[in-house]
Amino acid sequence: MKNLQDFYDPVLDERNGRKPVYINKHLEKDFILFCAKVDKRPHKVAEYLISLGINSIKHNTDKKVQFDIKAL
């Protein structure tokens, strides 16, 4: 008999320590298609884009933002 704590739940692993973000359903569809095209996990891309935007505003107010999706 296995312990329940040894049970691997990929959904729990992905959601642990995260909060939902609500966006327009049409934007979500385009976002999912984009992530599939670049072969990246949607939550990783979303975290990257949000972090990039916030850090750009804080630290580089005079520079243009550049995206490096391949580096995820």
C-alpha positions in Angstrom: 0.0 0.0 0.0 1.3 3.4 -1.0 1.3 6.6 1.1 -0.9 9.4 -0.3 2.1 11.7 0.1 4.0 9.6 -2.5 1.2 10.1 -5.1 2.4 12.3 -8.0 -0.3 14.7 -9.2 0.9 16.7 -12.2 -1.9 19.2 -11.9 -1.1 19.9 -8.2 2.6 20.2 -9.2 1.8 22.8 -11.9 -0.6 24.8 -9.7 1.3 24.7 -6.4 2.1 28.2 -5.2 0.3 29.9 -8.2 -2.8 32.0 -8.6 -5.2 32.0 -11.6 -5.0 34.9 -14.1 -8.2 35.7 -16.0 -7.9 36.9 -19.6 -10.2 37.3 -22.6 -11.2 34.0 -24.1 -10.1 35.0 -27.6 -6.7 36.1 -26.4 -6.4 32.8 -24.5 -7.1 30.9 -27.7 -4.4 32.8 -29.6 -2.0 32.5 -26.6 -2.4 28.7 -26.5 -1.9 28.4 -30.3 1.3 30.6 -30.0 2.6 28.4 -27.2 2.0 25.3 -29.2 3.8 26.8 -32.2 6.9 27.6 -30.2 6.6 24.3 -28.3 6.5 26.0 -24.8 4.3 25.4 -21.8 1.7 28.2 -21.5 2.3 28.9 -17.8 6.0 29.3 -18.4 5.4 31.8 -21.2 2.8 33.7 -19.2 5.2 34.0 -16.2 8.0 35.1 -18.5 6.0 37.8 -20.2 4.5 39.2 -16.9 7.9 39.2 -15.2 9.5 40.8 -18.2 6.9 43.6 -18.3 7.1 44.3 -14.5 10.9 44.2 -14.4 11.1 46.4 -17.6 9.0 49.1 -15.9 11.0 48.9 -12.7 14.5 48.9 -14.1 14.6 49.9 -17.8 12.1 52.7 -18.3 13.9 54.2 -21.3 14.7 50.9 -23.2 12.6 48.8 -25.5 11.5 45.4 -24.3 12.8 42.4 -26.2 11.3 38.9 -26.0 13.3 35.7 -26.0 10.7 32.9 -26.0 13.3 30.4 -27.2 15.3 30.8 -24.0 12.4 29.5 -21.8 
